Amino acid sequence: MKKSLGLLVLLCAIAAACSSSDTPATAPEPVTDPVTTQAPVTEPPTTTEPEPEPGATTTTTTTTTTTTQPPTTTTTPPDPVVDRLPADPDAPVAEWVAGVNAAGWSFHRHLTGNAVSSPMSIGMAFSLSRAGASGDSGASLDEIFGFPEAGTHSAANAVDLRLAEASVEPTTLEVANQLFPDDGFSPLPDFLATAARQYGAAIEPVDTANGAAAADTINRWASERTRGLIPMIVDAGTVQDQKLVLVNTVYLKADWTRQFFAELTEDGQFNTGGNRWVTVPFMRDQSPVERRYVLLDEADAVELPYEGGELAMWLIVPHDAAGLPAVEESLDAAALTGLSRAARTGTVQLAMPKWEQTLPPADLFEWLCPQGFCPGAPFGGIAPDIFISAALHGAKVIVDEKGTEAAAATAVAFPTSMPPEPDLTIVADRPFLWAIVHQDTGALLFVGRLVNPAG
């Protein structure tokens, strides 16, 4: 009987451009739990980056199955390996980023209505799982995510470490990976070594025979890593009797370089399409601000950089209230991340809504299976006869006008004379596209579509 790998591709959580009291900048104190505390660190085995096993069985489209029968490998899980490798300067970073960006854009297009997702979170989780994929499963992932022919894991490691360099006050950008094996199951050493050295993944055994307790442990970890923005990503039924749960989180909290003042925020009308309007709070520039922008054929795009200069949000607002589908059809991931290279600088008068979006845990197989990667795909590089049974992704974004605490306390001085005419005026009062990009690597961290800011 096959054993099941529950691969849970978790989430991304972002509190953009805000220092709100409900999304604190510092992590909460870790929960001390003697049952789930990680074991002491031991020296990692000397291995090279594992390649997928040749000659594996063909990917199937069978439905999810689980088993409570003990696997053939029932030794105690080894201590976590945390000897993280430094970034390889020769790693194929550009190829890895381009493939993950393209896959993330494809998933975004799969979503309907209000949408938020993290190409980085999905790509990082499947890049890690690629270390345990059997031949056909690995080939399918390579096709979907564009992973490099060689050096996938060293590229992921280099990207992760470069993203960490952007996490400098007041910005917090954290990528985390965690393995939750059943406490009677032991993944293969080569997989564990790659997970630890290239992805910084630690191990926390759980008793998946008790689905409720296992889910509580996983959800607590995810909630801590996302500062409470994602309090739950799995339920008891999802993890019951699974042999391994792999979780990735991406958390971002950043302040605008040029903040919006709360005193200028006021209600305005947002056209959700078809002559339907909702009233929502709009943030607005006090006067025209020097920003970078791009004039597209059917939309205007403007850059909103974050403190530190490493990250920026691009807002793409169609000229026509019903024009977002055509604008998205005309773009791809390369065009989105290439906006920075095409931008000009000028004065922009901007008004945009405050918004909050949530993507409840979504079944990634609804997107992946039509591309040939379905439940039942074998992952013999994790353990013999292991297959994937679940893949979920959830996200949350909060966008408001707040900056740092000191900036929020600054008095607003209103001009006594009219400001000069801006080079461009953008009023985001219709469905629009947004994306958050890491400037150094070009990685698409988050992408979303706002159709109705009222929910």
C-alpha positions in Angstrom: 0.0 0.0 0.0 1.3 3.5 -0.8 2.1 5.9 1.9 0.9 9.5 1.5 2.8 12.7 1.5 0.7 15.7 2.5 2.4 18.6 0.8 0.8 21.8 2.0 2.0 24.8 0.1 1.2 27.5 2.6 0.7 30.8 2.4 1.9 34.3 2.1 1.0 37.0 4.4 1.7 40.7 3.9 1.0 43.9 5.8 2.0 46.4 3.2 3.0 50.0 4.0 1.7 50.0 7.5 2.7 49.9 11.1 -0.8 49.0 12.3 -1.2 47.9 15.9 -2.9 44.7 14.7 0.1 43.6 12.7 3.1 44.1 15.0 6.6 44.4 13.4 8.2 42.0 15.7 7.5 38.3 16.1 5.6 37.1 19.1 7.4 35.2 21.8 7.8 31.6 20.6 5.4 29.1 22.2 7.2 26.7 24.5 5.8 23.2 24.0 7.8 20.2 25.2 6.0 17.9 22.8 7.0 19.9 19.6 10.2 21.6 20.6 12.9 20.8 18.0 15.6 18.4 18.8 19.2 19.5 19.3 21.2 20.3 16.2 23.6 17.6 14.9 26.2 17.8 12.2 24.7 17.2 8.7 25.8 14.3 6.6 28.1 15.1 3.7 26.0 14.9 0.6 25.7 16.6 -2.7 22.5 18.1 -3.9 20.2 15.1 -4.7 18.8 14.6 -8.2 15.4 13.0 -8.9 15.3 9.2 -8.9 15.4 7.8 -12.5 12.8 5.4 -13.8 10.1 6.4 -11.4 6.4 5.5 -12.0 4.2 7.8 -14.1 2.3 10.5 -12.5 -1.3 9.4 -11.8 -4.6 11.2 -11.4 -5.9 9.2 -8.6 -7.8 10.9 -5.8 -6.3 11.7 -2.4 -5.8 8.7 -0.2 -4.3 8.3 3.2 -3.2 5.4 5.4 -2.7 4.7 9.0 -0.6 1.6 8.3 3.0 2.2 9.5 5.4 2.7 6.7 8.4 0.4 6.0 10.7 3.2 7.3 9.6 3.7 10.9 12.8 4.9 12.5 12.8 7.9 14.7 13.1 11.1 12.6 16.7 12.4 12.7 17.6 15.6 14.4 17.0 18.7 12.2 20.0 19.8 10.1 20.4 23.6 10.1 23.9 24.0 8.5 22.6 26.4 5.9 24.9 26.8 2.8 26.0 30.2 1.7 24.6 31.6 -1.6 26.4 30.1 -4.7 27.4 33.0 -6.9 27.1 30.8 -10.0 23.6 29.6 -9.1 21.0 30.0 -12.0 19.1 32.6 -10.1 17.6 34.5 -13.1 16.3 31.2 -14.6 14.7 30.1 -11.3 13.1 33.5 -10.7 11.8 33.7 -14.3 10.2 30.3 -14.1 8.6 30.8 -10.7 7.3 34.3 -11.7 5.7 32.8 -14.8 4.1 30.0 -12.8 2.8 32.5 -10.2 1.3 34.7 -12.9 -0.4 31.6 -14.4 -1.9 30.8 -11.0 -3.0 34.4 -10.6 -4.8 34.2 -14.0 -6.5 31.0 -12.7 -8.1 32.9 -9.8 -11.3 34.9 -10.4 -12.6 38.2 -8.8 -10.6 39.7 -6.0 -7.3 37.7 -6.0 -4.1 37.6 -3.9 -1.3 35.1 -4.1 2.5 34.7 -3.7 4.4 33.3 -6.6 7.4 33.2 -4.3 5.7 31.1 -1.6 4.3 28.6 -4.2 7.5 28.4 -6.1 9.7 28.0 -3.0 7.5 25.2 -1.6 7.5 23.2 -4.9 11.2 23.9 -5.4 11.8 22.2 -2.0 9.5 19.4 -2.8 11.3 19.0 -6.2 14.2 17.6 -4.1 12.1 14.5 -3.4 10.3 14.1 -6.7 10.5 11.0 -8.7 11.4 11.2 -12.4 8.0 11.9 -14.0 6.9 14.1 -11.1 10.1 16.1 -11.3 9.7 16.5 -15.1 6.2 17.8 -14.6 7.3 20.3 -11.9 10.2 21.5 -14.2 7.7 22.1 -17.0 5.3 24.0 -14.8 7.8 26.1 -12.8 10.6 26.3 -15.3 13.1 25.0 -12.8 16.7 25.0 -14.1 18.1 21.8 -15.6 20.8 21.9 -12.9 21.2 24.0 -9.8 17.5 24.4 -8.8 18.1 24.1 -5.1 21.2 26.3 -5.1 19.2 28.9 -7.0 16.4 28.8 -4.5 18.9 29.2 -1.6 20.5 32.2 -3.3 17.2 33.9 -3.9 16.0 33.2 -0.3 19.2 34.7 1.1 19.0 37.7 -1.1 15.5 38.3 0.0 16.6 38.2 3.6 19.0 41.1 2.9 15.9 43.3 2.3 14.7 42.6 5.8 16.2 45.7 7.4 14.3 48.0 9.7 11.6 49.2 9.1 11.1 46.4 6.5 10.4 42.8 7.6 10.6 40.1 4.8 10.8 36.6 6.0 10.6 33.3 4.1 10.3 30.1 6.3 10.1 26.4 5.5 9.2 23.7 8.0 8.8 19.9 7.7 6.2 18.2 9.9 6.7 14.4 9.6 4.6 11.9 11.3 6.4 10.9 14.5 6.8 7.4 13.1 8.1 8.4 9.7 11.6 9.2 8.6 12.3 10.9 5.2 15.5 9.9 3.4 18.7 11.6 4.6 19.5 13.2 1.2 16.1 14.9 1.1 16.5 16.2 4.7 20.0 17.5 3.9 18.8 19.5 0.9 15.8 20.8 2.8 18.0 22.1 5.6 21.1 23.3 3.7 19.4 24.9 0.7 16.0 25.9 2.3 16.8 26.3 6.0 13.9 23.9 6.7 13.7 22.5 10.3 11.8 19.4 11.4 9.0 19.2 13.9 7.5 15.7 14.3 3.7 15.5 14.9 1.4 12.6 15.6 -0.8 12.7 12.5 -3.0 9.9 13.9 -4.3 12.7 16.0 -5.3 15.0 13.2 -6.6 17.8 15.5 -3.4 18.0 17.6 -1.2 17.9 14.5 -3.2 20.6 12.8 -3.0 22.7 15.9 0.8 22.4 16.0 1.1 23.3 12.3 -1.4 26.2 12.5 0.4 27.6 15.6 3.7 27.6 13.7 2.2 29.3 10.7 0.4 31.9 12.8 3.7 32.8 14.6 5.6 33.1 11.3 2.9 35.4 9.9 2.4 37.4 13.0 -1.2 36.2 13.4 -2.3 37.2 9.9 -2.9 33.6 9.0 -4.2 31.9 12.1 -5.2 28.7 10.3 -4.1 27.0 7.1 -5.0 23.3 7.8 -7.8 21.4 9.5 -7.7 18.0 11.2 -9.0 16.2 8.2 -6.3 17.5 5.9 -3.4 16.2 8.0 -5.0 13.1 9.4 -2.7 10.1 8.9 -0.4 12.0 6.5 3.3 11.0 6.6 4.7 14.4 5.9 3.4 18.0 5.8 5.7 20.6 4.1 4.9 24.2 4.9 6.2 27.5 3.5 5.4 31.0 4.7 6.3 34.4 3.3 5.7 37.4 5.5 6.2 41.0 4.5 5.7 44.2 6.4 7.0 47.4 4.8 6.5 51.2 4.9 6.0 53.4 1.9 8.9 55.6 1.1 6.4 58.4 0.6 3.6 57.8 3.0 0.0 58.8 2.7 -1.4 60.9 5.5 -4.4 59.6 7.3 -5.8 63.1 7.5 -6.2 63.1 3.7 -8.1 59.8 3.5 -11.7 60.2 2.7 -14.5 58.1 1.3 -14.9 57.9 -2.5 -16.7 55.8 -5.1 -15.1 52.7 -6.6 -16.6 51.3 -9.8 -16.7 47.5 -9.6 -18.0 47.2 -13.1 -21.3 47.2 -14.9 -22.2 50.6 -13.4 -22.0 49.2 -9.9 -20.3 51.4 -7.3 -19.2 50.9 -3.7 -18.1 53.6 -1.2 -14.6 52.9 0.3 -11.9 55.0 1.9 -9.4 56.5 -0.6 -5.8 57.5 0.2 -4.4 60.3 -1.8 -1.3 62.4 -2.3 -1.3 65.8 -0.6 0.2 67.2 -3.8 1.9 65.7 -6.9 4.7 63.4 -5.9 7.8 62.4 -7.9 7.2 58.8 -8.9 8.2 56.4 -11.6 5.5 55.4 -14.0 4.8 53.6 -17.3 2.2 54.5 -19.9 0.8 51.3 -21.3 -1.6 51.0 -24.2 -4.6 50.3 -22.1 -3.5 51.3 -18.6 -1.2 53.4 -16.5 1.3 51.9 -14.1 2.8 53.6 -11.2 5.5 52.5 -8.8 5.1 52.8 -5.0 8.5 52.0 -3.5 9.0 50.8 0.1 11.6 52.1 2.5 15.1 50.7 1.9 14.7 50.6 -1.9 14.7 46.8 -2.2 10.9 46.4 -2.7 8.2 48.2 -4.6 4.5 47.8 -5.4 3.4 48.4 -9.0 -0.2 49.6 -9.4 -1.7 49.0 -12.9 -4.9 50.9 -13.4 -6.8 50.4 -16.7 -8.1 53.4 -18.6 -11.5 51.8 -18.9 -13.5 50.6 -15.9 -14.2 47.3 -17.6 -10.7 47.0 -19.1 -8.8 44.9 -16.5 -9.3 41.5 -18.3 -7.8 42.9 -21.5 -4.9 44.5 -19.6 -4.1 41.2 -17.8 -4.4 39.4 -21.1 -1.8 41.7 -22.6 0.7 41.2 -19.8 2.9 38.3 -18.6 5.2 37.9 -15.6 8.2 39.3 -17.5 6.2 42.4 -18.5 5.2 43.0 -14.9 8.7 42.7 -13.5 10.1 44.6 -16.5 8.0 47.8 -15.6 10.9 49.1 -13.6 13.2 49.1 -16.6 10.6 50.8 -18.8 9.7 53.5 -16.3 10.1 57.2 -16.6 10.2 59.7 -13.7 7.7 62.5 -13.3 5.1 64.1 -10.9 2.1 61.9 -10.3 -1.1 62.7 -8.4 -2.3 59.4 -7.0 -5.5 58.3 -5.3 -6.0 54.7 -4.4 -8.3 52.8 -2.0 -7.2 51.2 1.3 -7.8 47.5 1.0 -7.6 44.1 2.6 -7.7 40.9 0.7 -7.7 37.2 1.9 -7.3 34.1 -0.1 -8.7 31.2 2.0 -6.6 28.0 1.6 -7.0 27.2 -2.1 -6.5 23.7 -3.7 -3.6 24.2 -6.0 -4.4 21.0 -7.9 -7.3 22.8 -9.5 -4.6 24.8 -11.3 -1.8 22.1 -11.4 -3.8 19.0 -12.5 -4.8 20.4 -16.0 -1.0 20.9 -16.5 -0.3 17.3 -15.8 0.6 17.3 -12.1 -2.1 15.7 -10.0 -2.7 14.0 -6.7 -0.8 10.6 -6.7 2.4 12.0 -8.2 5.3 9.9 -6.8 8.0 11.4 -4.5 10.3 8.5 -4.1 13.2 10.9 -3.2 11.5 11.6 0.1 10.8 7.9 0.9 9.9 4.8 -1.1 6.3 4.7 -2.4 5.5 8.2 -1.1 3.1 10.3 -3.2 1.5 13.7 -3.0 -2.0 14.0 -1.8 -2.7 17.7 -1.1 -1.4 21.1 -2.0 -2.9 24.3 -0.5 -2.1 28.0 -0.8 -3.5 30.9 1.3 -2.7 34.5 1.5 -3.6 37.9 3.0 -2.7 41.4 2.2 -3.4 44.7 4.1 -2.6 48.0 2.3 -3.1 51.3 4.1 -1.6 54.8 4.5 0.5 54.2 7.6 4.2 54.5 7.8 6.6 54.3 10.8 5.4 55.4 14.2 7.4 58.6 14.0 6.2 59.5 10.6 2.6 58.8 11.6 3.0 61.4 14.4 4.2 64.1 12.0 1.9 67.1 11.5 0.5 67.6 8.1 1.2 71.0 6.5 -1.4 72.0 3.9 -0.1 74.2 1.1 -1.4 77.8 0.8 -1.1 77.9 -3.0 -2.1 75.5 -5.7 0.5 72.9 -6.6 1.8 72.6 -10.2 0.0 70.4 -12.6 1.2 66.8 -12.4 2.6 64.9 -15.3 0.1 62.1 -14.6 -3.0 61.7 -12.5 -4.1 58.2 -11.5 -7.3 57.6 -9.6 -7.6 53.8 -8.9 -11.3 53.9 -8.7 -11.9 50.8 -10.9 -10.7 47.2 -10.9 -6.9 47.2 -11.0 -3.9 44.9 -10.9 -1.1 45.2 -8.3 2.3 43.4 -7.9 5.1 43.6 -5.3 8.6 43.0 -6.8 12.0 42.4 -5.2 14.1 44.9 -7.2 17.4 43.0 -7.0 16.3 39.6 -8.2 13.1 40.6 -10.1 11.2 38.1 -8.0 7.5 38.5 -8.0 6.7 38.3 -4.3 3.0 39.0 -4.4 0.4 39.7 -7.1 -3.2 40.5 -6.9 -6.3 41.9 -8.5 -8.7 44.2 -6.7 -12.2 44.1 -8.2 -14.1 45.2 -5.2 -12.3 46.7 -2.2 -15.5 46.4 -0.1 -15.2 42.6 -0.2 
